[in-house]
Amino acid sequence: MEGDTFSGLDGKVVQNFQKSFVQVQNILDQNRLLINEINQNHESKIPDNLSRNVGLIRELNNNIRRVVDLYSDLSTSFSKSTDASSEGDSSGAFKSDGKAGAFKRHRPGS
């Protein structure tokens, strides 16, 4: 059933998606560990631990930026790949610009 998710897309495109999703998951797993450590340091109220949190929070913020960038890249790649696959579609249902083609619905009174 998982193979149906990306049906009609090039195998290399699917591999790139999967690679990006694995990267995102690894970063999110790392963020969970960072958040746990930040919380422990905060609860300890030990000055050195609280100072360490500054660097941990910076690392967390950088990781969040990386996740946003990865999702942005995924979105762009997905859009390009679906545009490319719809250009090869001979059904005429949708054009590559996303507008309806042969099956455009007409509303009464317009």
Residue, then its C-alpha position, 0 to 999 in steps of 0.5 A: m500500500e505504501g507504494d501507491t502513495f507515490s504512484g506515477l512518480d519517478g523512482k529517483v524522485v521517490q528515493n529523494f523524498q524518502k531520504s529527506f523524510v529520514q533526514v527530517q526524522n533524524i533531526l526531530d529525534q535529535n530535537r527530542l533529546l535536546i529538549n529533554e536535556i534542556n528541561q533537565n538542566h532547567e529543573s536542576k537550576i545549577p548555573d553551569n547547566l543553565s548556561r549550557n542551555v544557551g548552546l543547546i537552545r541554539e542547536l535546537n533552533n538551527n535544527i528547526r531551521r534545517v527541518v523547515d528547509l528540508y520541508s521547503d525543498l520537499s515541497t518544491s521537488f514534489s511540485k516540480s515532479t507532479d508538474a512534470s508527470s502531469e505534462g506527460d498525462s494525455s488525459g487532458a484533465f489538468k494542465s501543468d499550470g494546475k488549471a482544469g482542461a477538458f473537464k472544466r466544470h461549468r456553473p449554471g448562470s455563468 
